[in-house]
């Protein structure tokens, strides 16, 4: 089964290497996240959600709504 992070990466024609550099991790570690061989730390999920302009809930299949949540006014 493909993961959402893989689908999003492929949709933007990005490589695992480019995403791993953005996240400051090895390409092997990133590939394990895409293959569901390793859980993604919340900090990296948050960075990916911001990068793809979506929500962590979308990345982990808690919603099918790709649009991010609106940010509260301060």
Backbone as XML, in Angstrom:
<?xml version="1.0"?>
<chain id="A" units="angstrom">
  <residue number="1" name="UNK">
    <atom name="N" x="0.844" y="-1.182" z="0.000"/>
    <atom name="CA" x="0.000" y="0.000" z="0.000"/>
    <atom name="C" x="0.888" y="1.244" z="0.000"/>
  </residue>
  <residue number="2" name="UNK">
    <atom name="N" x="0.591" y="2.145" z="-0.891"/>
    <atom name="CA" x="1.324" y="3.415" z="-0.907"/>
    <atom name="C" x="0.866" y="4.282" z="0.252"/>
  </residue>
  <residue number="3" name="UNK">
    <atom name="N" x="1.801" y="5.058" z="0.767"/>
    <atom name="CA" x="1.455" y="5.981" z="1.839"/>
    <atom name="C" x="1.145" y="7.346" z="1.245"/>
  </residue>
  <residue number="4" name="UNK">
    <atom name="N" x="0.480" y="8.142" z="2.018"/>
    <atom name="CA" x="0.143" y="9.486" z="1.541"/>
    <atom name="C" x="1.388" y="10.324" z="1.309"/>
  </residue>
  <residue number="5" name="UNK">
    <atom name="N" x="2.402" y="10.149" z="2.158"/>
    <atom name="CA" x="3.601" y="10.953" z="1.934"/>
    <atom name="C" x="4.274" y="10.564" z="0.621"/>
  </residue>
  <residue number="6" name="UNK">
    <atom name="N" x="4.177" y="9.315" z="0.260"/>
    <atom name="CA" x="4.735" y="8.900" z="-1.038"/>
    <atom name="C" x="3.916" y="9.476" z="-2.183"/>
  </residue>
  <residue number="7" name="UNK">
    <atom name="N" x="2.602" y="9.381" z="-2.071"/>
    <atom name="CA" x="1.737" y="9.931" z="-3.123"/>
    <atom name="C" x="1.962" y="11.423" z="-3.308"/>
  </residue>
  <residue number="8" name="UNK">
    <atom name="N" x="2.044" y="12.158" z="-2.214"/>
    <atom name="CA" x="2.260" y="13.600" z="-2.301"/>
    <atom name="C" x="3.622" y="13.903" z="-2.930"/>
  </residue>
  <residue number="9" name="UNK">
    <atom name="N" x="4.631" y="13.164" z="-2.522"/>
    <atom name="CA" x="5.975" y="13.375" z="-3.073"/>
    <atom name="C" x="5.980" y="13.115" z="-4.574"/>
  </residue>
  <residue number="10" name="UNK">
    <atom name="N" x="5.389" y="12.003" z="-4.987"/>
    <atom name="CA" x="5.369" y="11.658" z="-6.412"/>
    <atom name="C" x="4.537" y="12.656" z="-7.218"/>
  </residue>
  <residue number="11" name="UNK">
    <atom name="N" x="3.445" y="13.134" z="-6.636"/>
    <atom name="CA" x="2.615" y="14.131" z="-7.330"/>
    <atom name="C" x="3.400" y="15.411" z="-7.626"/>
  </residue>
  <residue number="12" name="UNK">
    <atom name="N" x="4.377" y="15.721" z="-6.781"/>
    <atom name="CA" x="5.180" y="16.934" z="-6.969"/>
    <atom name="C" x="6.514" y="16.633" z="-7.665"/>
  </residue>
  <residue number="13" name="UNK">
    <atom name="N" x="6.668" y="15.404" z="-8.151"/>
    <atom name="CA" x="7.888" y="14.985" z="-8.848"/>
    <atom name="C" x="9.152" y="15.229" z="-8.020"/>
  </residue>
  <residue number="14" name="UNK">
    <atom name="N" x="9.064" y="14.929" z="-6.735"/>
    <atom name="CA" x="10.204" y="15.070" z="-5.841"/>
    <atom name="C" x="10.842" y="13.709" z="-5.587"/>
  </residue>
  <residue number="15" name="UNK">
    <atom name="N" x="12.103" y="13.719" z="-5.234"/>
    <atom name="CA" x="12.796" y="12.482" z="-4.898"/>
    <atom name="C" x="12.805" y="12.277" z="-3.389"/>
  </residue>
  <residue number="16" name="UNK">
    <atom name="N" x="13.020" y="11.037" z="-2.987"/>
    <atom name="CA" x="13.190" y="10.761" z="-1.565"/>
    <atom name="C" x="14.397" y="11.525" z="-1.030"/>
  </residue>
  <residue number="17" name="UNK">
    <atom name="N" x="15.420" y="11.626" z="-1.832"/>
    <atom name="CA" x="16.638" y="12.330" z="-1.417"/>
    <atom name="C" x="16.344" y="13.800" z="-1.108"/>
  </residue>
  <residue number="18" name="UNK">
    <atom name="N" x="15.568" y="14.454" z="-1.967"/>
    <atom name="CA" x="15.269" y="15.874" z="-1.723"/>
    <atom name="C" x="14.438" y="16.055" z="-0.451"/>
  </residue>
  <residue number="19" name="UNK">
    <atom name="N" x="13.492" y="15.163" z="-0.213"/>
    <atom name="CA" x="12.688" y="15.264" z="1.015"/>
    <atom name="C" x="13.521" y="14.937" z="2.236"/>
  </residue>
  <residue number="20" name="UNK">
    <atom name="N" x="14.398" y="13.946" z="2.119"/>
    <atom name="CA" x="15.242" y="13.599" z="3.265"/>
    <atom name="C" x="16.176" y="14.761" z="3.617"/>
  </residue>
  <residue number="21" name="UNK">
    <atom name="N" x="16.667" y="15.465" z="2.623"/>
    <atom name="CA" x="17.507" y="16.636" z="2.888"/>
    <atom name="C" x="16.701" y="17.746" z="3.562"/>
  </residue>
  <residue number="22" name="UNK">
    <atom name="N" x="15.473" y="17.961" z="3.091"/>
    <atom name="CA" x="14.602" y="18.965" z="3.707"/>
    <atom name="C" x="14.355" y="18.630" z="5.183"/>
  </residue>
  <residue number="23" name="UNK">
    <atom name="N" x="14.172" y="17.338" z="5.475"/>
    <atom name="CA" x="13.877" y="16.903" z="6.847"/>
    <atom name="C" x="15.142" y="16.678" z="7.678"/>
  </residue>
  <residue number="24" name="UNK">
    <atom name="N" x="16.314" y="16.793" z="7.022"/>
    <atom name="CA" x="17.591" y="16.578" z="7.688"/>
    <atom name="C" x="17.715" y="15.162" z="8.255"/>
  </residue>
  <residue number="25" name="UNK">
    <atom name="N" x="17.329" y="14.185" z="7.441"/>
    <atom name="CA" x="17.449" y="12.768" z="7.789"/>
    <atom name="C" x="18.071" y="12.047" z="6.596"/>
  </residue>
  <residue number="26" name="UNK">
    <atom name="N" x="18.400" y="10.778" z="6.768"/>
    <atom name="CA" x="18.970" y="10.024" z="5.657"/>
    <atom name="C" x="17.865" y="9.603" z="4.686"/>
  </residue>
  <residue number="27" name="UNK">
    <atom name="N" x="18.255" y="9.338" z="3.463"/>
    <atom name="CA" x="17.300" y="8.871" z="2.457"/>
    <atom name="C" x="16.736" y="7.515" z="2.866"/>
  </residue>
  <residue number="28" name="UNK">
    <atom name="N" x="17.545" y="6.682" z="3.492"/>
    <atom name="CA" x="17.081" y="5.360" z="3.942"/>
    <atom name="C" x="15.994" y="5.517" z="5.003"/>
  </residue>
  <residue number="29" name="UNK">
    <atom name="N" x="16.214" y="6.416" z="5.954"/>
    <atom name="CA" x="15.199" y="6.652" z="6.987"/>
    <atom name="C" x="13.894" y="7.109" z="6.347"/>
  </residue>
  <residue number="30" name="UNK">
    <atom name="N" x="13.996" y="8.037" z="5.392"/>
    <atom name="CA" x="12.783" y="8.517" z="4.727"/>
    <atom name="C" x="12.082" y="7.377" z="3.987"/>
  </residue>
  <residue number="31" name="UNK">
    <atom name="N" x="12.850" y="6.525" z="3.328"/>
    <atom name="CA" x="12.225" y="5.421" z="2.592"/>
    <atom name="C" x="11.503" y="4.476" z="3.546"/>
  </residue>
  <residue number="32" name="UNK">
    <atom name="N" x="12.037" y="4.280" z="4.746"/>
    <atom name="CA" x="11.351" y="3.445" z="5.739"/>
    <atom name="C" x="10.010" y="4.047" z="6.144"/>
  </residue>
  <residue number="33" name="UNK">
    <atom name="N" x="9.936" y="5.369" z="6.214"/>
    <atom name="CA" x="8.654" y="6.014" z="6.521"/>
    <atom name="C" x="7.647" y="5.752" z="5.408"/>
  </residue>
  <residue number="34" name="UNK">
    <atom name="N" x="8.097" y="5.875" z="4.165"/>
    <atom name="CA" x="7.195" y="5.641" z="3.042"/>
    <atom name="C" x="6.739" y="4.186" z="2.963"/>
  </residue>
  <residue number="35" name="UNK">
    <atom name="N" x="7.576" y="3.266" z="3.370"/>
    <atom name="CA" x="7.251" y="1.840" z="3.311"/>
    <atom name="C" x="6.550" y="1.339" z="4.575"/>
  </residue>
  <residue number="36" name="UNK">
    <atom name="N" x="6.274" y="2.248" z="5.506"/>
    <atom name="CA" x="5.656" y="1.891" z="6.785"/>
    <atom name="C" x="6.500" y="0.898" z="7.582"/>
  </residue>
  <residue number="37" name="UNK">
    <atom name="N" x="7.808" y="0.984" z="7.419"/>
    <atom name="CA" x="8.710" y="0.141" z="8.198"/>
    <atom name="C" x="9.129" y="0.826" z="9.488"/>
  </residue>
  <residue number="38" name="UNK">
    <atom name="N" x="8.872" y="2.128" z="9.569"/>
    <atom name="CA" x="9.225" y="2.915" z="10.737"/>
    <atom name="C" x="8.185" y="3.999" z="10.916"/>
  </residue>
  <residue number="39" name="UNK">
    <atom name="N" x="7.830" y="4.298" z="12.162"/>
    <atom name="CA" x="6.884" y="5.371" z="12.453"/>
    <atom name="C" x="7.558" y="6.717" z="12.293"/>
  </residue>
  <residue number="40" name="UNK">
    <atom name="N" x="6.818" y="7.670" z="11.767"/>
    <atom name="CA" x="7.360" y="9.008" z="11.563"/>
    <atom name="C" x="7.192" y="9.819" z="12.851"/>
  </residue>
  <residue number="41" name="UNK">
    <atom name="N" x="8.260" y="10.407" z="13.361"/>
    <atom name="CA" x="8.127" y="11.266" z="14.547"/>
    <atom name="C" x="7.196" y="12.443" z="14.255"/>
  </residue>
  <residue number="42" name="UNK">
    <atom name="N" x="6.476" y="12.888" z="15.246"/>
    <atom name="CA" x="5.488" y="13.956" z="15.094"/>
    <atom name="C" x="6.126" y="15.229" z="14.553"/>
  </residue>
  <residue number="43" name="UNK">
    <atom name="N" x="7.369" y="15.504" z="14.934"/>
    <atom name="CA" x="8.038" y="16.709" z="14.448"/>
    <atom name="C" x="8.194" y="16.662" z="12.925"/>
  </residue>
  <residue number="44" name="UNK">
    <atom name="N" x="8.534" y="15.490" z="12.399"/>
    <atom name="CA" x="8.691" y="15.351" z="10.952"/>
    <atom name="C" x="7.339" y="15.358" z="10.252"/>
  </residue>
  <residue number="45" name="UNK">
    <atom name="N" x="6.335" y="14.752" z="10.872"/>
    <atom name="CA" x="4.987" y="14.799" z="10.295"/>
    <atom name="C" x="4.509" y="16.239" z="10.184"/>
  </residue>
  <residue number="46" name="UNK">
    <atom name="N" x="4.771" y="17.016" z="11.197"/>
    <atom name="CA" x="4.368" y="18.418" z="11.196"/>
    <atom name="C" x="5.086" y="19.186" z="10.085"/>
  </residue>
  <residue number="47" name="UNK">
    <atom name="N" x="6.387" y="18.942" z="9.918"/>
    <atom name="CA" x="7.141" y="19.604" z="8.852"/>
    <atom name="C" x="6.611" y="19.204" z="7.478"/>
  </residue>
  <residue number="48" name="UNK">
    <atom name="N" x="6.284" y="17.922" z="7.310"/>
    <atom name="CA" x="5.748" y="17.458" z="6.028"/>
    <atom name="C" x="4.377" y="18.064" z="5.754"/>
  </residue>
  <residue number="49" name="UNK">
    <atom name="N" x="3.545" y="18.145" z="6.776"/>
    <atom name="CA" x="2.216" y="18.740" z="6.604"/>
    <atom name="C" x="2.352" y="20.199" z="6.176"/>
  </residue>
  <residue number="50" name="UNK">
    <atom name="N" x="3.247" y="20.926" z="6.795"/>
    <atom name="CA" x="3.475" y="22.321" z="6.396"/>
    <atom name="C" x="4.028" y="22.394" z="4.979"/>
  </residue>
  <residue number="51" name="UNK">
    <atom name="N" x="4.974" y="21.537" z="4.654"/>
    <atom name="CA" x="5.584" y="21.526" z="3.329"/>
    <atom name="C" x="4.539" y="21.289" z="2.239"/>
  </residue>
  <residue number="52" name="UNK">
    <atom name="N" x="3.643" y="20.336" z="2.477"/>
    <atom name="CA" x="2.621" y="19.995" z="1.490"/>
    <atom name="C" x="1.329" y="20.810" z="1.644"/>
  </residue>
  <residue number="53" name="UNK">
    <atom name="N" x="1.318" y="21.727" z="2.618"/>
    <atom name="CA" x="0.145" y="22.557" z="2.873"/>
    <atom name="C" x="-1.096" y="21.698" z="3.123"/>
  </residue>
  <residue number="54" name="UNK">
    <atom name="N" x="-0.951" y="20.780" z="4.059"/>
    <atom name="CA" x="-2.044" y="19.914" z="4.448"/>
    <atom name="C" x="-1.993" y="19.747" z="5.966"/>
  </residue>
  <residue number="55" name="UNK">
    <atom name="N" x="-2.732" y="18.781" z="6.487"/>
    <atom name="CA" x="-2.731" y="18.541" z="7.933"/>
    <atom name="C" x="-2.063" y="17.211" z="8.249"/>
  </residue>
  <residue number="56" name="UNK">
    <atom name="N" x="-1.591" y="17.085" z="9.476"/>
    <atom name="CA" x="-1.048" y="15.813" z="9.930"/>
    <atom name="C" x="-2.142" y="14.752" z="9.862"/>
  </residue>
  <residue number="57" name="UNK">
    <atom name="N" x="-3.373" y="15.121" z="10.189"/>
    <atom name="CA" x="-4.484" y="14.166" z="10.113"/>
    <atom name="C" x="-4.631" y="13.585" z="8.711"/>
  </residue>
  <residue number="58" name="UNK">
    <atom name="N" x="-4.423" y="14.398" z="7.695"/>
    <atom name="CA" x="-4.486" y="13.887" z="6.324"/>
    <atom name="C" x="-3.351" y="12.898" z="6.075"/>
  </residue>
  <residue number="59" name="UNK">
    <atom name="N" x="-2.171" y="13.220" z="6.534"/>
    <atom name="CA" x="-1.019" y="12.349" z="6.311"/>
    <atom name="C" x="-1.173" y="10.991" z="6.978"/>
  </residue>
  <residue number="60" name="UNK">
    <atom name="N" x="-1.869" y="10.945" z="8.111"/>
    <atom name="CA" x="-2.017" y="9.677" z="8.836"/>
    <atom name="C" x="-3.408" y="9.060" z="8.660"/>
  </residue>
  <residue number="61" name="UNK">
    <atom name="N" x="-4.113" y="9.489" z="7.629"/>
    <atom name="CA" x="-5.403" y="8.898" z="7.233"/>
    <atom name="C" x="-6.527" y="9.098" z="8.255"/>
  </residue>
  <residue number="62" name="UNK">
    <atom name="N" x="-6.453" y="10.152" z="9.046"/>
    <atom name="CA" x="-7.566" y="10.444" z="9.956"/>
    <atom name="C" x="-8.645" y="11.251" z="9.267"/>
  </residue>
  <residue number="63" name="UNK">
    <atom name="N" x="-8.311" y="11.817" z="8.103"/>
    <atom name="CA" x="-9.275" y="12.545" z="7.286"/>
    <atom name="C" x="-8.865" y="12.397" z="5.825"/>
  </residue>
  <residue number="64" name="UNK">
    <atom name="N" x="-9.840" y="12.557" z="4.952"/>
    <atom name="CA" x="-9.553" y="12.566" z="3.523"/>
    <atom name="C" x="-9.530" y="13.985" z="2.969"/>
  </residue>
  <residue number="65" name="UNK">
    <atom name="N" x="-9.702" y="14.970" z="3.835"/>
    <atom name="CA" x="-9.680" y="16.380" z="3.454"/>
    <atom name="C" x="-8.235" y="16.842" z="3.381"/>
  </residue>
  <residue number="66" name="UNK">
    <atom name="N" x="-7.779" y="17.156" z="2.173"/>
    <atom name="CA" x="-6.371" y="17.524" z="1.986"/>
    <atom name="C" x="-6.066" y="18.945" z="2.463"/>
  </residue>
  <residue number="67" name="UNK">
    <atom name="N" x="-7.070" y="19.827" z="2.450"/>
    <atom name="CA" x="-6.838" y="21.213" z="2.875"/>
    <atom name="C" x="-6.476" y="21.253" z="4.357"/>
  </residue>
  <residue number="68" name="UNK">
    <atom name="N" x="-5.526" y="22.114" z="4.721"/>
    <atom name="CA" x="-5.156" y="22.211" z="6.134"/>
    <atom name="C" x="-6.255" y="22.894" z="6.932"/>
  </residue>
  <residue number="69" name="UNK">
    <atom name="N" x="-6.205" y="22.699" z="8.232"/>
    <atom name="CA" x="-7.137" y="23.384" z="9.110"/>
    <atom name="C" x="-6.826" y="24.864" z="9.124"/>
  </residue>
  <residue number="70" name="UNK">
    <atom name="N" x="-7.826" y="25.678" z="9.318"/>
    <atom name="CA" x="-7.553" y="27.114" z="9.420"/>
    <atom name="C" x="-6.893" y="27.390" z="10.773"/>
  </residue>
  <residue number="71" name="UNK">
    <atom name="N" x="-5.984" y="28.350" z="10.762"/>
    <atom name="CA" x="-5.270" y="28.677" z="11.992"/>
    <atom name="C" x="-6.115" y="29.645" z="12.818"/>
  </residue>
  <residue number="72" name="UNK">
    <atom name="N" x="-6.121" y="29.436" z="14.122"/>
    <atom name="CA" x="-6.910" y="30.328" z="14.989"/>
    <atom name="C" x="-6.312" y="31.734" z="15.004"/>
  </residue>
  <residue number="73" name="UNK">
    <atom name="N" x="-7.176" y="32.732" z="15.130"/>
    <atom name="CA" x="-6.728" y="34.112" z="15.272"/>
    <atom name="C" x="-6.208" y="34.339" z="16.674"/>
  </residue>
  <residue number="74" name="UNK">
    <atom name="N" x="-5.127" y="35.071" z="16.776"/>
    <atom name="CA" x="-4.554" y="35.327" z="18.112"/>
    <atom name="C" x="-4.960" y="36.676" z="18.616"/>
  </residue>
</chain>
